Amino acid sequence: MTNRQRKRFIAGATCPKCKSLDSIMLYFENNIEKLKCIKCDYAESQAPNGVENVSRNGENVIGVFKPH
């Protein structure tokens, strides 16, 4: 038995890299929301809230990547 990921396309979304329309899919992997363009392989992910706070305490961080 295989565990299939449910991937959904976002209607009307434009890829920020290649500007293709309707090529962005959304899916979850290990409870992390991910976006991927099927045309140019652009990828973006967003960790659950709280992960950032736990992993950044006490570090000298210049900036933190936060996907839109």
PQR file with spaces between the fields and no chain letter, atoms N, CA, C, O and H, PARSE charges and radii, in Angstrom:
ATOM       1  N    MET     1       0.841   -1.182    0.000 -0.4000 1.5000
ATOM       2  CA   MET     1       0.000    0.000    0.000 -0.0000 2.0000
ATOM       3  C    MET     1       0.890    1.250    0.000  0.5500 1.7000
ATOM       4  O    MET     1       1.787    1.357    0.836 -0.5500 1.4000
ATOM       5  N    THR     2       0.664    2.182   -0.904 -0.4000 1.5000
ATOM       6  CA   THR     2       1.456    3.401   -0.983 -0.0000 2.0000
ATOM       7  C    THR     2       0.688    4.559   -0.374  0.5500 1.7000
ATOM       8  O    THR     2      -0.542    4.582   -0.394 -0.5500 1.4000
ATOM       9  H    THR     2      -0.065    2.095   -1.583  0.4000 1.0000
ATOM      10  N    ASN     3       1.422    5.515    0.168 -0.4000 1.5000
ATOM      11  CA   ASN     3       0.823    6.699    0.766 -0.0000 2.0000
ATOM      12  C    ASN     3       0.922    7.846   -0.231  0.5500 1.7000
ATOM      13  O    ASN     3       1.971    8.480   -0.342 -0.5500 1.4000
ATOM      14  H    ASN     3       2.422    5.496    0.185  0.4000 1.0000
ATOM      15  N    ARG     4      -0.150    8.116   -0.953 -0.4000 1.5000
ATOM      16  CA   ARG     4      -0.150    9.166   -1.976 -0.0000 2.0000
ATOM      17  C    ARG     4      -0.389   10.523   -1.353  0.5500 1.7000
ATOM      18  O    ARG     4      -1.241   10.679   -0.478 -0.5500 1.4000
ATOM      19  H    ARG     4      -1.002    7.601   -0.863  0.4000 1.0000
ATOM      20  N    GLN     5       0.373   11.507   -1.813 -0.4000 1.5000
ATOM      21  CA   GLN     5       0.162   12.878   -1.384 -0.0000 2.0000
ATOM      22  C    GLN     5      -0.934   13.495   -2.238  0.5500 1.7000
ATOM      23  O    GLN     5      -0.999   13.269   -3.446 -0.5500 1.4000
ATOM      24  H    GLN     5       1.065   11.380   -2.524  0.4000 1.0000
ATOM      25  N    ARG     6      -1.778   14.262   -1.608 -0.4000 1.5000
ATOM      26  CA   ARG     6      -2.812   14.971   -2.343 -0.0000 2.0000
ATOM      27  C    ARG     6      -2.242   16.316   -2.788  0.5500 1.7000
ATOM      28  O    ARG     6      -1.888   17.153   -1.957 -0.5500 1.4000
ATOM      29  H    ARG     6      -1.724   14.446   -0.626  0.4000 1.0000
ATOM      30  N    LYS     7      -2.156   16.516   -4.085 -0.4000 1.5000
ATOM      31  CA   LYS     7      -1.626   17.753   -4.649 -0.0000 2.0000
ATOM      32  C    LYS     7      -2.752   18.465   -5.374  0.5500 1.7000
ATOM      33  O    LYS     7      -3.491   17.858   -6.149 -0.5500 1.4000
ATOM      34  H    LYS     7      -2.443   15.836   -4.760  0.4000 1.0000
ATOM      35  N    ARG     8      -2.877   19.773   -5.111 -0.4000 1.5000
ATOM      36  CA   ARG     8      -3.940   20.567   -5.724 -0.0000 2.0000
ATOM      37  C    ARG     8      -3.344   21.747   -6.465  0.5500 1.7000
ATOM      38  O    ARG     8      -2.403   22.380   -5.986 -0.5500 1.4000
ATOM      39  H    ARG     8      -2.277   20.266   -4.481  0.4000 1.0000
ATOM      40  N    PHE     9      -3.889   22.038   -7.623 -0.4000 1.5000
ATOM      41  CA   PHE     9      -3.463   23.212   -8.369 -0.0000 2.0000
ATOM      42  C    PHE     9      -4.231   24.423   -7.867  0.5500 1.7000
ATOM      43  O    PHE     9      -5.401   24.316   -7.500 -0.5500 1.4000
ATOM      44  H    PHE     9      -4.654   21.524   -8.011  0.4000 1.0000
ATOM      45  N    ILE    10      -3.574   25.572   -7.852 -0.4000 1.5000
ATOM      46  CA   ILE    10      -4.191   26.812   -7.405 -0.0000 2.0000
ATOM      47  C    ILE    10      -4.638   27.577   -8.640  0.5500 1.7000
ATOM      48  O    ILE    10      -3.811   28.080   -9.400 -0.5500 1.4000
ATOM      49  H    ILE    10      -2.623   25.659   -8.150  0.4000 1.0000
ATOM      50  N    ALA    11      -5.937   27.663   -8.834 -0.4000 1.5000
ATOM      51  CA   ALA    11      -6.498   28.328  -10.017 -0.0000 2.0000
ATOM      52  C    ALA    11      -6.131   29.808  -10.033  0.5500 1.7000
ATOM      53  O    ALA    11      -6.310   30.511   -9.038 -0.5500 1.4000
ATOM      54  H    ALA    11      -6.609   27.254   -8.216  0.4000 1.0000
ATOM      55  N    GLY    12      -5.627   30.268  -11.148 -0.4000 1.5000
ATOM      56  CA   GLY    12      -5.304   31.674  -11.332 -0.0000 2.0000
ATOM      57  C    GLY    12      -3.958   32.094  -10.764  0.5500 1.7000
ATOM      58  O    GLY    12      -3.581   33.259  -10.889 -0.5500 1.4000
ATOM      59  H    GLY    12      -5.482   29.698  -11.956  0.4000 1.0000
ATOM      60  N    ALA    13      -3.221   31.177  -10.142 -0.4000 1.5000
ATOM      61  CA   ALA    13      -1.915   31.521   -9.567 -0.0000 2.0000
ATOM      62  C    ALA    13      -0.857   31.621  -10.659  0.5500 1.7000
ATOM      63  O    ALA    13      -0.859   30.844  -11.614 -0.5500 1.4000
ATOM      64  H    ALA    13      -3.527   30.230  -10.041  0.4000 1.0000
ATOM      65  N    THR    14       0.040   32.580  -10.506 -0.4000 1.5000
ATOM      66  CA   THR    14       1.133   32.787  -11.440 -0.0000 2.0000
ATOM      67  C    THR    14       2.449   32.485  -10.731  0.5500 1.7000
ATOM      68  O    THR    14       2.663   32.937   -9.606 -0.5500 1.4000
ATOM      69  H    THR    14       0.041   33.211   -9.731  0.4000 1.0000
ATOM      70  N    CYS    15       3.314   31.739  -11.365 -0.4000 1.5000
ATOM      71  CA   CYS    15       4.621   31.407  -10.800 -0.0000 2.0000
ATOM      72  C    CYS    15       5.461   32.674  -10.694  0.5500 1.7000
ATOM      73  O    CYS    15       5.579   33.414  -11.670 -0.5500 1.4000
ATOM      74  H    CYS    15       3.140   31.372  -12.279  0.4000 1.0000
ATOM      75  N    PRO    16       6.047   32.939   -9.528 -0.5600 1.5000
ATOM      76  CA   PRO    16       6.871   34.139   -9.390  0.2800 2.0000
ATOM      77  C    PRO    16       8.170   34.083  -10.191  0.5500 1.7000
ATOM      78  O    PRO    16       8.768   35.124  -10.464 -0.5500 1.4000
ATOM      79  N    LYS    17       8.610   32.893  -10.568 -0.4000 1.5000
ATOM      80  CA   LYS    17       9.870   32.755  -11.303 -0.0000 2.0000
ATOM      81  C    LYS    17       9.661   32.803  -12.819  0.5500 1.7000
ATOM      82  O    LYS    17      10.258   33.637  -13.500 -0.5500 1.4000
ATOM      83  H    LYS    17       8.124   32.047  -10.346  0.4000 1.0000
ATOM      84  N    CYS    18       8.816   31.911  -13.350 -0.4000 1.5000
ATOM      85  CA   CYS    18       8.661   31.826  -14.813 -0.0000 2.0000
ATOM      86  C    CYS    18       7.400   32.527  -15.326  0.5500 1.7000
ATOM      87  O    CYS    18       7.202   32.632  -16.537 -0.5500 1.4000
ATOM      88  H    CYS    18       8.331   31.233  -12.797  0.4000 1.0000
ATOM      89  N    LYS    19       6.559   33.002  -14.426 -0.4000 1.5000
ATOM      90  CA   LYS    19       5.326   33.749  -14.754 -0.0000 2.0000
ATOM      91  C    LYS    19       4.257   32.907  -15.450  0.5500 1.7000
ATOM      92  O    LYS    19       3.334   33.468  -16.039 -0.5500 1.4000
ATOM      93  H    LYS    19       6.720   32.917  -13.443  0.4000 1.0000
ATOM      94  N    SER    20       4.355   31.581  -15.401 -0.4000 1.5000
ATOM      95  CA   SER    20       3.339   30.711  -16.005 -0.0000 2.0000
ATOM      96  C    SER    20       2.060   30.754  -15.172  0.5500 1.7000
ATOM      97  O    SER    20       2.101   30.750  -13.941 -0.5500 1.4000
ATOM      98  H    SER    20       5.106   31.125  -14.922  0.4000 1.0000
ATOM      99  N    LEU    21       0.944   30.793  -15.855 -0.4000 1.5000
ATOM     100  CA   LEU    21      -0.365   30.827  -15.207 -0.0000 2.0000
ATOM     101  C    LEU    21      -0.865   29.409  -14.977  0.5500 1.7000
ATOM     102  O    LEU    21      -0.693   28.543  -15.835 -0.5500 1.4000
ATOM     103  H    LEU    21       0.910   30.796  -16.855  0.4000 1.0000
ATOM     104  N    ASP    22      -1.478   29.169  -13.836 -0.4000 1.5000
ATOM     105  CA   ASP    22      -2.072   27.868  -13.481 -0.0000 2.0000
ATOM     106  C    ASP    22      -1.059   26.724  -13.468  0.5500 1.7000
ATOM     107  O    ASP    22      -1.393   25.603  -13.852 -0.5500 1.4000
ATOM     108  H    ASP    22      -1.618   29.873  -13.140  0.4000 1.0000
ATOM     109  N    SER    23       0.161   26.989  -13.037 -0.4000 1.5000
ATOM     110  CA   SER    23       1.179   25.935  -12.984 -0.0000 2.0000
ATOM     111  C    SER    23       1.644   25.652  -11.555  0.5500 1.7000
ATOM     112  O    SER    23       2.550   24.845  -11.346 -0.5500 1.4000
ATOM     113  H    SER    23       0.432   27.900  -12.726  0.4000 1.0000
ATOM     114  N    ILE    24       1.027   26.313  -10.571 -0.4000 1.5000
ATOM     115  CA   ILE    24       1.426   26.151   -9.163 -0.0000 2.0000
ATOM     116  C    ILE    24       0.551   25.111   -8.487  0.5500 1.7000
ATOM     117  O    ILE    24      -0.677   25.181   -8.543 -0.5500 1.4000
ATOM     118  H    ILE    24       0.291   26.968  -10.741  0.4000 1.0000
ATOM     119  N    MET    25       1.208   24.130   -7.838 -0.4000 1.5000
ATOM     120  CA   MET    25       0.462   23.144   -7.075 -0.0000 2.0000
ATOM     121  C    MET    25       0.819   23.277   -5.600  0.5500 1.7000
ATOM     122  O    MET    25       1.933   23.666   -5.250 -0.5500 1.4000
ATOM     123  H    MET    25       2.206   24.073   -7.793  0.4000 1.0000
ATOM     124  N    LEU    26      -0.142   22.949   -4.742 -0.4000 1.5000
ATOM     125  CA   LEU    26      -0.002   23.033   -3.301 -0.0000 2.0000
ATOM     126  C    LEU    26      -0.125   21.638   -2.723  0.5500 1.7000
ATOM     127  O    LEU    26      -1.006   20.873   -3.117 -0.5500 1.4000
ATOM     128  H    LEU    26      -1.047   22.633   -5.026  0.4000 1.0000
ATOM     129  N    TYR    27       0.758   21.300   -1.785 -0.4000 1.5000
ATOM     130  CA   TYR    27       0.677   20.002   -1.126 -0.0000 2.0000
ATOM     131  C    TYR    27       1.348   20.086    0.239  0.5500 1.7000
ATOM     132  O    TYR    27       2.078   21.036    0.522 -0.5500 1.4000
ATOM     133  H    TYR    27       1.474   21.921   -1.465  0.4000 1.0000
ATOM     134  N    PHE    28       1.099   19.097    1.075 -0.4000 1.5000
ATOM     135  CA   PHE    28       1.703   19.021    2.398 -0.0000 2.0000
ATOM     136  C    PHE    28       2.670   17.846    2.433  0.5500 1.7000
ATOM     137  O    PHE    28       2.367   16.761    1.935 -0.5500 1.4000
ATOM     138  H    PHE    28       0.506   18.325    0.845  0.4000 1.0000
ATOM     139  N    GLU    29       3.837   18.076    3.028 -0.4000 1.5000
ATOM     140  CA   GLU    29       4.832   17.029    3.196 -0.0000 2.0000
ATOM     141  C    GLU    29       5.382   17.162    4.614  0.5500 1.7000
ATOM     142  O    GLU    29       5.977   18.183    4.960 -0.5500 1.4000
ATOM     143  H    GLU    29       4.083   18.957    3.432  0.4000 1.0000
ATOM     144  N    ASN    30       5.182   16.131    5.431 -0.4000 1.5000
ATOM     145  CA   ASN    30       5.606   16.164    6.843 -0.0000 2.0000
ATOM     146  C    ASN    30       5.028   17.371    7.572  0.5500 1.7000
ATOM     147  O    ASN    30       5.731   18.038    8.332 -0.5500 1.4000
ATOM     148  H    ASN    30       4.699   15.302    5.150  0.4000 1.0000
ATOM     149  N    ASN    31       3.749   17.651    7.341 -0.4000 1.5000
ATOM     150  CA   ASN    31       3.020   18.769    7.952 -0.0000 2.0000
ATOM     151  C    ASN    31       3.568   20.134    7.581  0.5500 1.7000
ATOM     152  O    ASN    31       3.338   21.105    8.301 -0.5500 1.4000
ATOM     153  H    ASN    31       3.178   17.110    6.723  0.4000 1.0000
ATOM     154  N    ILE    32       4.283   20.227    6.478 -0.4000 1.5000
ATOM     155  CA   ILE    32       4.787   21.501    5.979 -0.0000 2.0000
ATOM     156  C    ILE    32       4.113   21.788    4.644  0.5500 1.7000
ATOM     157  O    ILE    32       4.130   20.962    3.731 -0.5500 1.4000
ATOM     158  H    ILE    32       4.470   19.438    5.893  0.4000 1.0000
ATOM     159  N    GLU    33       3.513   22.986    4.547 -0.4000 1.5000
ATOM     160  CA   GLU    33       2.837   23.393    3.319 -0.0000 2.0000
ATOM     161  C    GLU    33       3.882   23.755    2.267  0.5500 1.7000
ATOM     162  O    GLU    33       4.792   24.541    2.530 -0.5500 1.4000
ATOM     163  H    GLU    33       3.498   23.657    5.288  0.4000 1.0000
ATOM     164  N    LYS    34       3.746   23.178    1.076 -0.4000 1.5000
ATOM     165  CA   LYS    34       4.716   23.423    0.005 -0.0000 2.0000
ATOM     166  C    LYS    34       4.011   23.828   -1.280  0.5500 1.7000
ATOM     167  O    LYS    34       2.910   23.366   -1.577 -0.5500 1.4000
ATOM     168  H    LYS    34       3.007   22.539    0.862  0.4000 1.0000
ATOM     169  N    LEU    35       4.669   24.698   -2.032 -0.4000 1.5000
ATOM     170  CA   LEU    35       4.215   25.114   -3.360 -0.0000 2.0000
ATOM     171  C    LEU    35       5.282   24.694   -4.352  0.5500 1.7000
ATOM     172  O    LEU    35       6.473   24.716   -4.043 -0.5500 1.4000
ATOM     173  H    LEU    35       5.564   25.073   -1.791  0.4000 1.0000
ATOM     174  N    LYS    36       4.846   24.308   -5.551 -0.4000 1.5000
ATOM     175  CA   LYS    36       5.804   23.943   -6.589 -0.0000 2.0000
ATOM     176  C    LYS    36       5.219   24.271   -7.955  0.5500 1.7000
ATOM     177  O    LYS    36       4.039   24.033   -8.211 -0.5500 1.4000
ATOM     178  H    LYS    36       3.878   24.290   -5.801  0.4000 1.0000
ATOM     179  N    CYS    37       6.056   24.820   -8.831 -0.4000 1.5000
ATOM     180  CA   CYS    37       5.663   25.092  -10.212 -0.0000 2.0000
ATOM     181  C    CYS    37       6.029   23.882  -11.055  0.5500 1.7000
ATOM     182  O    CYS    37       7.156   23.394  -10.983 -0.5500 1.4000
ATOM     183  H    CYS    37       7.015   25.014   -8.624  0.4000 1.0000
ATOM     184  N    ILE    38       5.095   23.398  -11.846 -0.4000 1.5000
ATOM     185  CA   ILE    38       5.361   22.230  -12.685 -0.0000 2.0000
ATOM     186  C    ILE    38       6.099   22.600  -13.969  0.5500 1.7000
ATOM     187  O    ILE    38       6.590   21.720  -14.676 -0.5500 1.4000
ATOM     188  H    ILE    38       4.179   23.795  -11.904  0.4000 1.0000
ATOM     189  N    LYS    39       6.178   23.887  -14.272 -0.4000 1.5000
ATOM     190  CA   LYS    39       6.857   24.329  -15.497 -0.0000 2.0000
ATOM     191  C    LYS    39       8.355   24.543  -15.282  0.5500 1.7000
ATOM     192  O    LYS    39       9.164   24.138  -16.117 -0.5500 1.4000
ATOM     193  H    LYS    39       5.779   24.602  -13.698  0.4000 1.0000
ATOM     194  N    CYS    40       8.730   25.179  -14.166 -0.4000 1.5000
ATOM     195  CA   CYS    40      10.144   25.533  -13.965 -0.0000 2.0000
ATOM     196  C    CYS    40      10.735   24.953  -12.678  0.5500 1.7000
ATOM     197  O    CYS    40      11.895   25.224  -12.368 -0.5500 1.4000
ATOM     198  H    CYS    40       8.073   25.508  -13.488  0.4000 1.0000
ATOM     199  N    ASP    41       9.982   24.177  -11.935 -0.4000 1.5000
ATOM     200  CA   ASP    41      10.429   23.572  -10.675 -0.0000 2.0000
ATOM     201  C    ASP    41      10.691   24.582   -9.566  0.5500 1.7000
ATOM     202  O    ASP    41      11.423   24.272   -8.626 -0.5500 1.4000
ATOM     203  H    ASP    41       9.040   23.956  -12.186  0.4000 1.0000
ATOM     204  N    TYR    42      10.109   25.798   -9.648 -0.4000 1.5000
ATOM     205  CA   TYR    42      10.170   26.746   -8.535 -0.0000 2.0000
ATOM     206  C    TYR    42       9.513   26.078   -7.331  0.5500 1.7000
ATOM     207  O    TYR    42       8.482   25.421   -7.477 -0.5500 1.4000
ATOM     208  H    TYR    42       9.515   26.049  -10.412  0.4000 1.0000
ATOM     209  N    ALA    43      10.089   26.237   -6.161 -0.4000 1.5000
ATOM     210  CA   ALA    43       9.525   25.630   -4.962 -0.0000 2.0000
ATOM     211  C    ALA    43       9.613   26.595   -3.794  0.5500 1.7000
ATOM     212  O    ALA    43      10.534   27.407   -3.700 -0.5500 1.4000
ATOM     213  H    ALA    43      10.926   26.771   -6.043  0.4000 1.0000
ATOM     214  N    GLU    44       8.629   26.488   -2.901 -0.4000 1.5000
ATOM     215  CA   GLU    44       8.558   27.332   -1.716 -0.0000 2.0000
ATOM     216  C    GLU    44       7.892   26.506   -0.633  0.5500 1.7000
ATOM     217  O    GLU    44       6.990   25.721   -0.925 -0.5500 1.4000
ATOM     218  H    GLU    44       7.881   25.829   -2.977  0.4000 1.0000
ATOM     219  N    SER    45       8.316   26.668    0.608 -0.4000 1.5000
ATOM     220  CA   SER    45       7.676   25.935    1.694 -0.0000 2.0000
ATOM     221  C    SER    45       7.512   26.839    2.900  0.5500 1.7000
ATOM     222  O    SER    45       8.225   27.830    3.063 -0.5500 1.4000
ATOM     223  H    SER    45       9.049   27.306    0.845  0.4000 1.0000
ATOM     224  N    GLN    46       6.542   26.470    3.754 -0.4000 1.5000
ATOM     225  CA   GLN    46       6.259   27.249    4.944 -0.0000 2.0000
ATOM     226  C    GLN    46       6.112   26.295    6.116  0.5500 1.7000
ATOM     227  O    GLN    46       5.241   25.426    6.113 -0.5500 1.4000
ATOM     228  H    GLN    46       5.963   25.666    3.622  0.4000 1.0000
ATOM     229  N    ALA    47       6.958   26.457    7.109 -0.4000 1.5000
ATOM     230  CA   ALA    47       6.898   25.615    8.303 -0.0000 2.0000
ATOM     231  C    ALA    47       5.725   26.045    9.178  0.5500 1.7000
ATOM     232  O    ALA    47       5.284   27.192    9.110 -0.5500 1.4000
ATOM     233  H    ALA    47       7.666   27.163    7.111  0.4000 1.0000
ATOM     234  N    PRO    48       5.225   25.133    9.992 -0.5600 1.5000
ATOM     235  CA   PRO    48       4.137   25.486   10.905  0.2800 2.0000
ATOM     236  C    PRO    48       4.567   26.600   11.855  0.5500 1.7000
ATOM     237  O    PRO    48       5.757   26.751   12.133 -0.5500 1.4000
ATOM     238  N    ASN    49       3.595   27.395   12.365 -0.4000 1.5000
ATOM     239  CA   ASN    49       3.895   28.448   13.338 -0.0000 2.0000
ATOM     240  C    ASN    49       4.611   27.837   14.531  0.5500 1.7000
ATOM     241  O    ASN    49       4.361   26.667   14.819 -0.5500 1.4000
ATOM     242  H    ASN    49       2.628   27.273   12.140  0.4000 1.0000
ATOM     243  N    GLY    50       5.440   28.505   15.213 -0.4000 1.5000
ATOM     244  CA   GLY    50       6.108   27.961   16.380 -0.0000 2.0000
ATOM     245  C    GLY    50       7.448   27.325   16.060  0.5500 1.7000
ATOM     246  O    GLY    50       8.337   27.334   16.912 -0.5500 1.4000
ATOM     247  H    GLY    50       5.643   29.456   14.979  0.4000 1.0000
ATOM     248  N    VAL    51       7.630   26.778   14.878 -0.4000 1.5000
ATOM     249  CA   VAL    51       8.917   26.194   14.514 -0.0000 2.0000
ATOM     250  C    VAL    51       9.970   27.290   14.464  0.5500 1.7000
ATOM     251  O    VAL    51      11.094   27.104   14.931 -0.5500 1.4000
ATOM     252  H    VAL    51       6.908   26.770   14.186  0.4000 1.0000
ATOM     253  N    GLU    52       9.602   28.430   13.896 -0.4000 1.5000
ATOM     254  CA   GLU    52      10.529   29.555   13.790 -0.0000 2.0000
ATOM     255  C    GLU    52      10.972   30.021   15.178  0.5500 1.7000
ATOM     256  O    GLU    52      12.161   30.250   15.398 -0.5500 1.4000
ATOM     257  H    GLU    52       8.689   28.581   13.516  0.4000 1.0000
ATOM     258  N    ASN    53      10.036   30.164   16.113 -0.4000 1.5000
ATOM     259  CA   ASN    53      10.355   30.651   17.446 -0.0000 2.0000
ATOM     260  C    ASN    53      11.279   29.697   18.197  0.5500 1.7000
ATOM     261  O    ASN    53      12.193   30.150   18.886 -0.5500 1.4000
ATOM     262  H    ASN    53       9.069   29.978   15.935  0.4000 1.0000
ATOM     263  N    VAL    54      11.068   28.423   18.083 -0.4000 1.5000
ATOM     264  CA   VAL    54      11.881   27.442   18.780 -0.0000 2.0000
ATOM     265  C    VAL    54      13.289   27.391   18.212  0.5500 1.7000
ATOM     266  O    VAL    54      14.255   27.316   18.972 -0.5500 1.4000
ATOM     267  H    VAL    54      10.325   28.055   17.524  0.4000 1.0000
ATOM     268  N    SER    55      13.424   27.430   16.904 -0.4000 1.5000
ATOM     269  CA   SER    55      14.735   27.257   16.287 -0.0000 2.0000
ATOM     270  C    SER    55      15.551   28.538   16.206  0.5500 1.7000
ATOM     271  O    SER    55      16.740   28.461   15.897 -0.5500 1.4000
ATOM     272  H    SER    55      12.640   27.491   16.287  0.4000 1.0000
ATOM     273  N    ARG    56      14.983   29.708   16.465 -0.4000 1.5000
ATOM     274  CA   ARG    56      15.700   30.972   16.291 -0.0000 2.0000
ATOM     275  C    ARG    56      16.112   31.636   17.610  0.5500 1.7000
ATOM     276  O    ARG    56      16.824   32.639   17.574 -0.5500 1.4000
ATOM     277  H    ARG    56      14.017   29.770   16.716  0.4000 1.0000
ATOM     278  N    ASN    57      15.702   31.127   18.752 -0.4000 1.5000
ATOM     279  CA   ASN    57      16.071   31.747   20.019 -0.0000 2.0000
ATOM     280  C    ASN    57      17.573   31.665   20.239  0.5500 1.7000
ATOM     281  O    ASN    57      18.164   30.596   20.091 -0.5500 1.4000
ATOM     282  H    ASN    57      15.124   30.312   18.781  0.4000 1.0000
ATOM     283  N    GLY    58      18.191   32.777   20.589 -0.4000 1.5000
ATOM     284  CA   GLY    58      19.609   32.797   20.902 -0.0000 2.0000
ATOM     285  C    GLY    58      20.530   32.861   19.703  0.5500 1.7000
ATOM     286  O    GLY    58      21.748   32.851   19.879 -0.5500 1.4000
ATOM     287  H    GLY    58      17.711   33.646   20.710  0.4000 1.0000
ATOM     288  N    GLU    59      20.002   32.925   18.490 -0.4000 1.5000
ATOM     289  CA   GLU    59      20.845   33.004   17.300 -0.0000 2.0000
ATOM     290  C    GLU    59      20.992   34.448   16.860  0.5500 1.7000
ATOM     291  O    GLU    59      20.107   35.270   17.098 -0.5500 1.4000
ATOM     292  H    GLU    59      19.012   32.932   18.347  0.4000 1.0000
ATOM     293  N    ASN    60      22.099   34.754   16.224 -0.4000 1.5000
ATOM     294  CA   ASN    60      22.299   36.063   15.602 -0.0000 2.0000
ATOM     295  C    ASN    60      21.831   35.948   14.160  0.5500 1.7000
ATOM     296  O    ASN    60      22.616   35.601   13.278 -0.5500 1.4000
ATOM     297  H    ASN    60      22.818   34.086   16.031  0.4000 1.0000
ATOM     298  N    VAL    61      20.562   36.235   13.916 -0.4000 1.5000
ATOM     299  CA   VAL    61      19.951   36.057   12.608 -0.0000 2.0000
ATOM     300  C    VAL    61      19.803   37.413   11.932  0.5500 1.7000
ATOM     301  O    VAL    61      19.318   38.374   12.530 -0.5500 1.4000
ATOM     302  H    VAL    61      19.924   36.516   14.633  0.4000 1.0000
ATOM     303  N    ILE    62      20.231   37.473   10.673 -0.4000 1.5000
ATOM     304  CA   ILE    62      20.081   38.706    9.893 -0.0000 2.0000
ATOM     305  C    ILE    62      18.652   38.807    9.381  0.5500 1.7000
ATOM     306  O    ILE    62      18.064   39.888    9.425 -0.5500 1.4000
ATOM     307  H    ILE    62      20.625   36.693   10.187  0.4000 1.0000
ATOM     308  N    GLY    63      18.086   37.722    8.901 -0.4000 1.5000
ATOM     309  CA   GLY    63      16.721   37.721    8.386 -0.0000 2.0000
ATOM     310  C    GLY    63      16.174   36.312    8.388  0.5500 1.7000
ATOM     311  O    GLY    63      16.930   35.341    8.413 -0.5500 1.4000
ATOM     312  H    GLY    63      18.564   36.844    8.865  0.4000 1.0000
ATOM     313  N    VAL    64      14.852   36.203    8.361 -0.4000 1.5000
ATOM     314  CA   VAL    64      14.175   34.917    8.342 -0.0000 2.0000
ATOM     315  C    VAL    64      13.306   34.866    7.098  0.5500 1.7000
ATOM     316  O    VAL    64      12.510   35.776    6.865 -0.5500 1.4000
ATOM     317  H    VAL    64      14.238   36.992    8.340  0.4000 1.0000
ATOM     318  N    PHE    65      13.443   33.812    6.289 -0.4000 1.5000
ATOM     319  CA   PHE    65      12.646   33.626    5.083 -0.0000 2.0000
ATOM     320  C    PHE    65      11.208   33.317    5.456  0.5500 1.7000
ATOM     321  O    PHE    65      10.949   32.349    6.171 -0.5500 1.4000
ATOM     322  H    PHE    65      14.089   33.073    6.478  0.4000 1.0000
ATOM     323  N    LYS    66      10.277   34.119    4.986 -0.4000 1.5000
ATOM     324  CA   LYS    66       8.850   33.893    5.235 -0.0000 2.0000
ATOM     325  C    LYS    66       8.131   33.924    3.887  0.5500 1.7000
ATOM     326  O    LYS    66       7.926   35.002    3.329 -0.5500 1.4000
ATOM     327  H    LYS    66      10.487   34.905    4.404  0.4000 1.0000
ATOM     328  N    PRO    67       7.740   32.755    3.350 -0.5600 1.5000
ATOM     329  CA   PRO    67       7.007   32.729    2.080  0.2800 2.0000
ATOM     330  C    PRO    67       5.683   33.477    2.192  0.5500 1.7000
ATOM     331  O    PRO    67       5.104   33.548    3.276 -0.5500 1.4000
ATOM     332  N    HIS    68       5.215   34.018    1.120 -0.4000 1.5000
ATOM     333  CA   HIS    68       3.964   34.786    1.108 -0.0000 2.0000
ATOM     334  C    HIS    68       2.805   33.861    1.240  0.5500 1.7000
ATOM     335  O    HIS    68       1.658   34.307    1.252 -0.5500 1.4000
ATOM     336  H    HIS    68       5.685   33.961    0.239  0.4000 1.0000
